[in-house]
């Protein structure tokens, strides 16, 4: 193999490596963006879950209180 062919092969290999590195970099950026979107969604779901839990807890307390009142009235207490 001549020196020219070897140099040309090395340059072509370096170009392929650079292209792969750019592709990896782009994929990493997309993954970071996806991660941020997922984190945002997770926070929204967590907030809604907390709200539902708070509403459910309040509702459960109201049901217990009404049940207690009904039982007291039924028993004549």
Residue pairs with C-beta under 8 A, 6 or more apart in sequence:
none
